[in-house]
Amino acid sequence: MMMPRGQQLLLPANPWFIWGSLLTALALNMLQNMGLWGRAAWLPDLVAVTLVFWAIHQPLRVGVGSAFLLGLVMDVQQSALLGQHALTYSALCFLAIGIHRRILWFSVPSQALQLLPLFVATHALTVVMRLLGGDFFPGWQVILAPVLEALLWPVVSVLLLLPQRQAPDRDENRPL
């Protein structure tokens, strides 16, 4: 596959870094849920954003199975309906893998706009599952969460691609 014009050649992603970033996002999500706001409906889901990033950039290493596993961990931590996050993360990862070749051709802000419907669909699925499970409607603030996740996309993209942009052996005569 040809690279888009002007895009930098990246180093291979380290599997330890991939899983470390996913576990860090999981820990930050857990801290965020235990923090000042609790499980507010408007808070962005950091695990979902990180999962989508790795499903787009490394679809052979991070897939639906890892999304399901992380979703089960989130379900247990939040005392949610068992399988609620597992289903939504799996669906989100499946959709992200489905569009991963196309989305990499766009700039990072355009990627965020294209991922917004995926984040909206994921939160809509979560709300429907909660309502079917007998929970209450979380309020209209739930609309803010996918927007915040799309706004976080450029930050996550820069942070998670930093190790891949570095030269394997630095040399001032070689630009890579």
TORGU-935966 format. One line per 8 residues: number of its first residue (from 1); their letters; for each residue y, z, x negated of N, C-alpha, C, CB. Coordinates in steps of 0.001 Angstrom, whole numbers, plus 524288, in hexadecimal, padded with zeros to 5 digits. Atoms other than C-alpha are relative to their C-alpha. Glycine has a CB too. Example, Ala and Ser with C-alpha at 12.3 -4.5 7.8 and 13.67 -1.06 7.14 Angstrom:
<sites>
1	AS	7FB5A:80000:7FC86:7EE6C:81E78:7CFF4:804B0:80000:7FC7C:8001B:804DE:803E0 ~ 7FB5A:7FFC4:80334:7FBDC:81BE4:7CA9A:80442:802DA:80302:801CE:7FA79:7FE62 $
</sites>
This chain:
<sites>
1	MMMPRGQQ	7FB69:80000:7FCB6:80000:80000:80000:804D5:80000:7FC89:7FFFE:804BE:803BE ~ 7FB2B:8003D:80303:80D5E:7FC6F:7FAC4:80384:80491:80177:802D7:7FAC1:800EA ~ 7FC50:7FBC0:7FF10:81772:8070E:7F948:80516:7FDD5:80227:80103:8031F:7FAF4 ~ 7FAD7:801B3:7FE3A:8245B:80623:80080:803C3:7FF8A:7FB70:8022D:803CB:80413 ~ 7FC3E:80116:8042B:82F7D:8011C:7F83E:80350:804D9:7FEDF:8038B:7FB56:80180 ~ 7FCB8:7FBA4:8019D:83681:80BAC:7F089:7FD59:8054B:8004D:804C5:8001C:8033B ~ 802A2:7FAFE:7FF91:82C5A:8163C:7F2CA:7FD82:80163:7FAC7:7FBDC:7FFE2:80464 ~ 801FB:7FE33:804FD:82856:81E58:7E710:7FA10:80096:8002E:80292:8052E:7FE7E $
9	LLLPANPW	8059E:7FF55:80082:81A39:81E45:7E275:7FEE7:805D2:7FF42:7FDC5:7FCB3:7FB59 ~ 80103:7FA66:80016:814A4:82BDA:7E4D1:7FAEE:8012F:7FD28:7FFCF:8022E:8058C ~ 804D8:7FE0F:80250:80A7B:8339C:7DD63:7FC39:80175:80465:80111:804CA:7FC5A ~ 803A4:7FE31:7FBFC:7FE0A:83747:7E4AA:80127:805B1:80174:7FA4B:7FF6F:7FE18 ~ 7FEFE:7FAAE:7FE24:7FF44:84382:7ECD1:7FB98:80398:7FE3F:80090:8001D:8060B ~ 803C4:7FC18:801A6:7F892:84F8C:7E783:7FDC8:802BB:804DA:8028F:80405:7FC33 ~ 8023A:7FD68:7FB59:7EEF4:8550B:7F1A9:80184:805C1:80067:7FA14:7FF8D:7FFEE ~ 7FE59:7FA88:7FFE1:7F2BD:862E4:7EDBE:80581:8007F:80229:7FFB8:80267:7FA87 $
17	FIWGSLLT	7FAAA:7FFE3:7FDF3:800E8:85FD1:7F0A9:8000A:7FEE7:805DE:80371:7FC01:7FD1E ~ 8004A:80146:7FA67:7FD6B:859C7:7FDD1:7FE6E:804CE:8031B:7FC16:7FB7F:80100 ~ 801E9:7FB7A:7FD0D:7F5A1:8657B:80259:80379:804C2:7FF37:7FA69:8014C:7FE66 ~ 7FC43:7FBC2:800CA:7FF46:86EF7:7FC3A:804B8:7FF76:80389:801C0:8002B:7FA5B ~ 7FB86:800C9:7FC8A:80A54:868D1:803EF:7FE80:800FD:805B4:8022C:7FA70:7FF5D ~ 801B8:7FEEB:7FAA5:8025C:8696A:81079:7FF6F:805D9:800F2:7FACF:7FD3F:80120 ~ 80089:7FA51:7FF62:7FF10:877C3:80E41:80549:802BE:7FFCA:7FC67:80237:7FBC4 ~ 7FAB7:7FDD0:80015:80D4C:87A9C:80ADD:802B0:7FF28:80541:80340:7FD86:7FB91 $
25	ALALNMLQ	7FDC1:80106:7FACF:811A2:8741B:8178C:7FD85:80391:80414:7FF3A:7FA33:8018F ~ 802AA:7FC74:7FC6B:80767:87C2C:81EC1:80223:8058B:7FF80:7FA1B:7FFF6:7FEF8 ~ 7FDDA:7FAC2:800D8:80C73:888BA:81891:805A1:80065:801FE:7FFC8:8016C:7FA2A ~ 7FA9D:7FFF5:7FE0B:81A98:88519:81B91:80028:7FFE9:805F4:8030A:7FB56:7FDD2 ~ 80058:80011:7FA4D:816D1:88208:82992:7FE99:8056A:80219:7FBF1:7FBF4:801D0 ~ 8018E:7FAC4:7FE4E:8103A:88F44:82AC3:8047D:803DC:7FF5D:7FB37:801E0:7FCE9 ~ 7FB7B:7FC91:800CD:81C0F:8963D:824F7:80446:7FEE3:803FA:80229:7FF5D:7FA75 ~ 7FC0F:8018A:7FC2C:82511:88EA4:82DEA:7FEA3:80227:80566:80081:7FA02:80035 $
33	NMGLWGRA	801A6:7FE08:7FAE4:81D07:892B3:839C7:80045:805EE:8005B:7FA81:7FE35:8012D ~ 7FFAC:7FA4E:7FFF5:81D4C:8A0F8:835BF:80591:801DD:7FF06:7FC56:8024E:7FBEB ~ 7FAB3:7FEAA:8018D:82BBD:8A09E:8323D:80370:801AC:80479:8026F:7FB87:7FD55 ~ 7FBF0:7FE38:7FC70:83834:8A331:8398D:7FF75:7FDA2:80578:8054F:7FEB0:7FDC7 ~ 8001F:8029C:7FAF6:83642:8992A:8446A:7FAA7:8003B:80293:801A5:7FA6B:7FF61 ~ 8053D:80002:7FDC7:827B4:89AF4:84675:7FE10:7FA70:800A2:7FFEC:802DA:80544 ~ 801FE:80548:7FF04:820F0:88F22:84C40:803BA:7FD20:803A6:7FA67:80030:80261 ~ 7FC22:802C2:7FCD8:82D34:88894:85134:7FE64:7FA49:80092:80585:80070:7FD86 $
41	AWLPDLVA	801B5:8055C:7FEDF:82AE6:87B5E:85776:8030C:7FBF0:7FCEB:80089:7FEE3:805C6 ~ 7FCC1:803DC:802A3:835CA:874B9:84FDC:7FEFA:7FFAD:7FA24:805A5:80139:800ED ~ 80102:80007:805A2:83096:877E9:84245:7FC87:7FB6C:7FE6F:7FD75:80525:7FE52 ~ 8034B:80462:801C1:82B07:86C5C:83A9E:7FACA:801F6:7FDE4:802D6:7FCC8:7FBC6 ~ 80538:7FEBF:801E0:81C9E:86C61:83733:7FF68:7FDA4:7FA8B:7FBAD:7FDE7:803D4 ~ 8002B:801D8:80560:81C28:86B6E:82862:7FAAB:7FDCC:7FE87:8016E:80462:7FC54 ~ 80547:80203:80115:80D78:86965:8281B:7FF80:7FA70:80215:7FBC1:80395:8027E ~ 8004E:80540:7FDBB:80ECF:85D9B:83108:802F1:7FC0B:7FCA1:80237:80000:8059A $
49	VTLVFWAI	7FCF0:8039A:8033B:8195D:85780:82887:7FD25:7FEE5:7FADA:80584:80248:7FEE9 ~ 802D2:800B5:804EF:81186:859C1:81C12:7FB03:7FCDE:800CE:7FEB3:8054E:7FD8F ~ 804BA:80308:7FEC6:8051C:8549D:82260:80142:7FA3D:800C3:7FD5A:80229:804EB ~ 7FE7C:80576:7FF27:80C02:84847:826CA:8016D:7FD6F:7FAD3:804A2:7FFA4:803DE ~ 7FE89:80237:80506:811B3:84655:8193E:7FB26:7FE76:7FCDE:80356:803E4:7FCE7 ~ 8049E:8012E:80327:80480:8472F:81284:7FC62:7FC2C:802B6:7FD0E:804F8:7FEBE ~ 80331:803DF:7FD38:7FDA5:83F63:81D26:80236:7FA85:7FF3C:7FFB4:80150:805E0 ~ 7FD92:80518:800EA:8075D:8346D:81ACE:7FF6C:7FE61:7FA48:805D1:80023:8018D $
57	HQPLRVGV	8000E:80161:80589:80789:83517:80BF8:7FA96:80048:7FD87:803A3:80384:7FD14 ~ 80547:7FF6F:80224:7F967:8392E:80958:7FC05:80053:80472:7FFA2:804EA:7FC76 ~ 80370:7FFAE:7FB6B:7F133:835A2:81551:7FA3B:800D3:7FEAB:8008A:7FB1E:8032D ~ 80571:7FF1C:80170:7E463:83646:80DBB:7FEF3:805A8:7FE7F:7FE7E:7FC73:7FB8C ~ 800AA:7FA88:80191:7E6B6:8444A:80960:80125:803D1:8046E:80382:80138:7FB65 ~ 7FE88:7FC96:7FB9E:7ED0B:84A31:81578:7FF24:7FCEE:804FA:805D7:801F3:7FF91 ~ 8014F:802D5:7FB42:7E75A:84626:82260:7FFB8:80388:804B5:7FAED:7FD33:7FF57 ~ 80067:7FD37:7FB0B:7E3E7:84A9C:82FE7:7FCFB:8051F:7FF56:7FD57:7FC8A:8041E $
65	GSAFLLGL	80314:7FB3E:800DC:7D9E7:8548D:82B04:8033B:80466:7FDB7:7FB72:7FEDD:7FC71 ~ 7FCA5:7FBF7:80242:7E3AB:85BCA:82299:8042A:801BD:803E7:80296:7FDFF:7FAFA ~ 7FC3A:7FE90:7FBF1:7ED82:85B5A:82DBC:7FD84:803AB:803FB:8021E:7FB16:802C0 ~ 802CA:7FCA6:7FC4B:7E35E:86149:836D7:7FF45:80579:7FDBF:7FAA9:7FD99:8016A ~ 800CD:7FAF2:80287:7E06A:86C25:82D1A:80512:80320:7FFC3:7FDCF:7FF3E:7FA80 ~ 7FAF5:7FD45:80022:7EEC5:86F7B:82B25:801CA:80193:80578:80427:7FC8C:7FD6E ~ 7FEB0:7FEA8:7FA9A:7F096:86F2E:839DD:7FD13:804C7:801EA:7FEDD:7FB72:8038E ~ 802F9:7FB51:7FE80:7E5C1:8791A:83BCC:80244:804E5:7FD7F:7FA3D:7FF69:7FE75 $
73	VMDVQQSA	7FD8C:7FB85:80299:7EC2B:88202:831CC:80502:80186:802DC:80130:7FEBD:7FA2F ~ 7FB2E:7FED1:7FD17:7F923:880DA:83920:7FECE:80262:80554:8034A:7FB09:800B2 ~ 80183:7FDC1:7FAF0:7F250:883A2:84611:7FE9E:805BF:7FF73:7FB5E:7FCFF:80258 ~ 8018D:7FA92:800D2:7EC69:8901D:840B1:804C2:8034C:7FE9F:7FBD5:80067:7FBAB ~ 7FB76:7FCFE:8019A:7F923:8946E:83A6D:803B2:800FA:80488:802D8:7FD3B:7FBA5 ~ 7FC5E:7FF6A:7FBA6:8012A:89237:846BD:7FD73:8023F:804DF:8026A:7FAD3:80148 ~ 802EE:7FE38:7FB67:7F6A6:89744:85002:800C4:7FC36:80486:801B9:8058F:8019E ~ 7FF47:80415:7FC17:7F828:88A69:8572E:7FAAE:7FE78:80233:802D8:7FB2A:7FDA1 $
81	LLGQHALT	804BC:8022E:7FDCB:7EE32:88368:85F74:7FD04:7FD51:7FB99:8013D:7FC20:8048F ~ 802F2:80201:80476:7E36A:88059:855AA:7FF34:7FA25:80093:7FAB0:802D0:7FF7D ~ 80061:805A7:7FFFC:7E43D:871F7:8529B:80516:7FD52:80165:7FBDD:7FE54:803B2 ~ 7FB01:80255:7FE78:7F23D:86FE8:85718:80292:7FD4E:7FB56:803B1:80433:80246 ~ 7FDAD:8025E:804A5:7F7FD:86DA3:84996:7FC32:7FC3F:7FD62:801B4:8043B:7FC21 ~ 803E3:80371:80264:7EB4A:867AD:844D6:8001E:7FA99:80287:7FA82:80264:80078 ~ 7FFC3:8050D:7FD51:7EC05:85D0C:84F26:8051A:7FD28:7FEE0:7FF5C:800BF:805E1 ~ 7FB01:8029E:800DB:7FA71:85A5F:84D4D:80095:7FE26:7FA61:8047D:803A1:80167 $
89	YSALCFLA	7FFB9:801BA:80575:7F99A:859FE:83E6C:7FC5F:7FB64:7FF0D:7FE9C:80481:7FC4B ~ 803AA:80459:800A7:7EDB0:8511C:83F37:80231:7FAFE:80256:7FABB:8014E:80288 ~ 7FDA5:8049B:7FD90:7F48B:847E1:8489B:80495:7FDFC:7FCC3:801D1:80146:80594 ~ 7FB8B:80183:80332:800C7:847E7:84034:7FE37:7FD57:7FAFD:8035C:804C5:7FEB8 ~ 80205:80245:804DB:7F900:84519:833E1:7FD88:7FAA8:8010F:7FBF5:803B5:7FD73 ~ 8025D:804FD:7FE95:7F168:83A46:83AAD:8042D:7FBCE:800C8:7FCB5:80098:804F7 ~ 7FBC1:803BA:7FF1E:7FDFB:833AC:83F24:802DD:7FEB0:7FAEC:803DD:80230:80403 ~ 7FD52:800F4:804F8:8043E:83553:831BE:7FCC4:7FC74:7FC74:80126:80530:7FD39 $
97	IGIHRRIL	80357:80363:8032C:7F890:82F2D:82AF2:80009:7FA7A:8023A:7FA57:80227:7FFC3 ~ 7FFDD:8051E:7FD88:7F92A:82415:834BE:804CA:7FCC3:7FE8E:7FFC9:800A2:805C7 ~ 7FB35:802E3:80144:80715:82089:830D0:8018E:80082:7FA47:80471:801E2:80369 ~ 7FE5F:7FEC3:80558:806DB:82485:8227B:80165:7FB35:7FCBB:7FBBF:802FC:7FD4F ~ 7FEAA:8049F:8031F:80713:816BF:81CE1:8054A:7FDB8:80192:7FBC0:7FBD6:80091 ~ 7FB24:80248:7FE1D:81249:81245:8255A:804AC:80370:7FEAD:7FFB8:7FF1F:805DE ~ 7FB82:7FC80:80089:81AC5:81E46:823EE:801EB:80062:7FA5F:7FE9B:80565:801FF ~ 7FE65:7FFA0:80577:81AE0:81E07:8150F:803A8:7FB95:7FE5A:7FB3E:80004:7FC86 $
105	WFSVPSQA	7FC76:80454:80139:82286:81146:81556:805AB:80143:80150:7FE53:7FB22:802ED ~ 7FAB9:7FE9E:7FE54:82E60:8180A:81B35:80269:80403:7FC5B:7FFF0:80217:80595 ~ 7FD4E:7FBEB:802F5:8389A:820A8:814E4:7FEC4:8054B:80277:80608:7FF02:7FFDF ~ 8015C:7FABF:7FE23:83733:82F50:81664:802D0:8015D:80522:8015A:80411:7FBCC ~ 7FD98:7FEE4:7FAE8:84176:830A9:82154:7FD8F:7FCD3:8046F:805D4:7FEE6:7FFC3 ~ 80298:80321:7FBFD:83B03:8257E:828B5:7FA93:80221:8013E:7FF9B:7FA4E:7FE41 ~ 8050F:7FD89:7FF1A:82DE4:82C29:826E5:80096:804AD:803A3:7FD85:801B2:7FACD ~ 7FF18:7FB72:7FCA4:8337B:8386C:82D0F:800C9:7FE5D:805AB:804C2:8031A:7FE15 $
113	LQLLPLFV	7FF35:801EF:7FAA7:837FE:8309F:838E7:7FAE9:7FE03:80263:8041A:7FBA3:8000A ~ 804EA:8020C:7FDFC:82AB5:82A2E:83A16:7FC07:8044B:800FB:7FDC3:7FC0A:7FC40 ~ 80399:7FBA6:7FF2B:823A2:83738:83927:801AF:8038F:80477:7FF7F:80326:7FB0E ~ 7FE18:7FCC3:7FBAF:82C0B:83D90:843A1:7FC95:7FF8E:804E4:80595:7FE7C:80155 ~ 8036C:8003B:7FB66:82394:83830:84ED2:7FAB0:802B1:7FF2D:7FF1B:7FA5A:8017F ~ 804E5:7FD3B:80112:81758:83D9C:84821:800BA:805DE:8009E:7FE05:7FEBB:7FA78 ~ 7FEEF:7FA6D:7FF77:81D7F:84B0C:84739:800F5:8017D:805B3:804B5:80189:7FCA9 ~ 7FF16:7FEF7:7FA6B:82210:84A34:85568:7FAD7:80011:802F4:803B7:7FBDB:80261 $
121	ATHALTVV	80515:80037:7FD59:8146A:8464A:859EA:7FCB9:804CD:7FEBD:7FD06:7FB09:7FE71 ~ 802FB:7FB5C:8017E:80E6B:85192:8525E:801E8:804CB:802EE:8005E:800EC:7FA1E ~ 7FDF4:7FB75:7FD2C:81777:85B90:85866:7FF07:7FF8A:805DE:805DC:800A0:7FEF3 ~ 8013E:800B5:7FA75:8156F:855B5:865E0:7FA4C:80171:8010A:80113:7FA4C:801B9 ~ 80588:7FE96:7FF6F:806B2:856FF:863FB:7FF40:805E4:7FFB4:7FCB5:7FD50:7FBC9 ~ 80053:7FA4E:8006F:80885:86524:85FD3:801D2:802A5:80501:80341:801ED:7FB5F ~ 7FDF4:7FDB0:7FB2C:810BF:8683B:86BD7:7FC2D:7FF32:80480:8055C:7FD9E:80162 ~ 803CE:8010E:7FBD6:806E6:861B0:874E6:7FB3B:80387:7FF6F:7FE51:7FA37:7FFEB $
129	MRLLGGDF	8048C:7FC9F:800D7:7FBB2:8693B:86EBA:80135:805A9:80153:7FE24:7FF9B:7FA5C ~ 7FE7E:7FAA0:7FEB6:80311:87606:86FF6:80061:800C2:805E9:8053E:80163:7FD68 ~ 7FF87:7FF98:7FA52:80626:87359:87E45:7FAAE:7FFF2:802A5:8035B:7FB91:8021E ~ 80548:80024:7FDC3:7F809:86FCE:8812E:7FCF4:804FF:7FEE1:7FD00:7FB52:7FDE1 ~ 8028E:7FB15:8015F:7F3BC:87C57:87A6A:80236:804AA:802E7:80070:800EE:7FA40 ~ 7FDD1:7FBC4:7FCE4:7FC17:88464:883AD:804B7:80299:7FD97:7FBF6:803FA:800F0 ~ 7FB65:7FDCA:80287:80773:8871A:87A95:804E8:7FE27:802DF:80036:7FE70:7FA21 ~ 7FB18:80173:7FD80:815B1:88601:87EA5:80282:7FB78:7FD1B:803BE:804AC:80036 $
137	FPGWQVIL	7FD1C:80444:80269:81EDB:87AA4:87BE2:80399:80245:7FBDE:80325:7FCD6:80421 ~ 7FCF9:7FD9E:8043D:8255E:87D4E:86EB0:805E2:7FF21:8005C:7FE1E:7FDF1:7FAEA ~ 7FA6A:800FF:7FF80:83296:8783B:8730B:80170:7FAC2:7FDAC:80321:8044F:7FD64 ~ 7FE46:8051F:801CA:83A72:86C4C:87012:80169:7FFF5:7FA3A:8049E:7FE39:8032C ~ 7FEF8:7FFDB:8059F:83CC6:870E3:8622B:7FBA7:7FD54:7FCEF:800A1:805A5:7FE26 ~ 80465:80291:80294:82F96:86ACA:85F04:80160:7FA65:7FE6A:7FB36:80000:80398 ~ 7FE43:8054F:8015C:836AE:85DA4:85E85:80282:7FFF3:7FA94:803EA:7FDE9:80421 ~ 7FD59:7FFB5:8050C:83DF7:86242:85268:7FC30:7FFEF:7FB69:80352:804E5:7FFC2 $
145	APVLEALL	803CF:7FF9F:8044A:8319D:8647F:84A35:7FEA3:7FAAF:7FD98:7FB0A:80297:801F7 ~ 80127:80501:80284:82DC1:8561D:8485D:804B2:7FD91:7FD35:7FDFB:7FC3A:80400 ~ 7FB47:8020B:8028B:83BCF:8529E:84519:800B9:802A8:7FAB4:804EB:800DB:80382 ~ 7FF94:7FD35:804F7:83C1E:85D39:83AA8:7FBC9:7FE45:7FC29:7FFA4:805E3:800E8 ~ 80430:801DC:80369:82F10:8587E:83564:80158:7FAA6:7FDB2:7FACE:7FFB7:80305 ~ 7FE60:8051C:80200:83458:84AA0:8344A:80472:8009C:7FC0D:801B6:7FC66:80488 ~ 7FBCD:7FF11:803C2:84077:84FF6:82D65:7FDF5:80265:7FAEC:80420:80391:80265 ~ 80266:7FDC8:804AD:837A1:85754:823E8:7FD0F:7FBEA:7FCC9:7FC51:8045F:80183 $
153	WPVVSVLL	80323:803F4:802A5:83051:84AD7:8206E:80245:7FE40:7FABC:7FF68:7FB59:80381 ~ 7FDF8:80191:80522:839C0:8464F:81596:7FF7F:8044C:7FBE1:805AD:7FE6C:8007F ~ 8006F:7FBA8:803B4:839A0:853D3:80F4F:7FA5F:8008F:7FE1F:801E4:80526:80286 ~ 8058A:7FF92:80160:82AC9:85497:80FB9:7FE52:7FB69:7FC9C:7FC9A:80046:804F4 ~ 80160:8049E:80319:829A5:846C0:80A72:801CE:80089:7FA5E:8025E:7FB18:8026C ~ 7FDF9:7FF6D:80550:83230:849AE:7FEBA:7FCFA:8043B:7FD14:805E4:80152:8001A ~ 802A6:7FBA8:8029F:82BA6:856B5:7FBB6:7FA56:7FEC2:7FEA2:80031:804CF:80369 ~ 80592:800E9:800F0:81D9E:8521F:7FCF3:7FEED:7FB3F:7FC9A:7FD37:7FF62:8051C $
161	LLPQRQAP	800BF:80474:8037F:81F98:84573:7F56F:80216:800FD:7FA7A:802A1:7FB3B:80246 ~ 7FDD6:7FEDC:8052E:8267F:84BFF:7E9E9:7FBE5:7FFFB:7FBA9:802B3:8053C:80019 ~ 803D2:80019:8044B:81A13:84E6E:7E1E3:7FDD4:7FA8D:7FEE6:7FB88:803A8:8013B ~ 80216:8053D:800D2:815BA:8405B:7E3CF:803F8:7FC5C:7FD76:7FE35:7FDB8:80525 ~ 7FBED:80351:8023B:822B4:83AB6:7DF39:800C7:800FE:7FA27:8051E:800E0:802E1 ~ 7FF40:7FEAA:8057A:821D1:84106:7D1C1:7FC75:7FCAB:7FC90:7FEF0:805D6:7FF15 ~ 8030F:80325:803B1:81D0A:83966:7C601:7FB90:80348:7FDC3:80384:7FDDD:7FB89 ~ 8045C:7FCF7:80221:80FA3:83D5D:7C0E5:80104:801C8:7FA67:7FB02:7FCCC:80033 $
169	DRDENRPL	7FE61:7FE85:80543:814C6:83D6C:7B2F0:80585:7FDDB:7FF2C:7FC13:7FDDE:7FBB8 ~ 7FA7D:80174:8003F:8236E:83D50:7B13C:8012D:7FCE8:7FAFE:80377:804EB:80046 ~ 7FE57:80333:8046F:82944:832D4:7A882:80545:7FDA6:8017D:7FBD4:7FB9A:7FE9B ~ 7FAC1:801E4:7FEA6:837B4:82F4E:7A7F7:8006F:7FA13:7FFE9:803F6:80249:7FC4F ~ 7FFDA:805A5:80021:8347C:820FA:7A56A:7FD32:7FD76:8049A:7FDAD:7FE1E:7FB06 ~ 802EF:80212:7FB90:82BFD:81F82:7B17F:8023C:80264:80501:7FA00:80133:7FF76 ~ 7FD54:7FDE7:7FB6A:832BB:820D9:7BEC5:7FC6C:802BB:803EA:802D0:7FBB4:802B4 ~ 80378:7FD9D:7FC21:826A3:824F4:7C683:7FEF1:80561:7FE7B:7FAF4:7FD0C:8009E $
</sites>
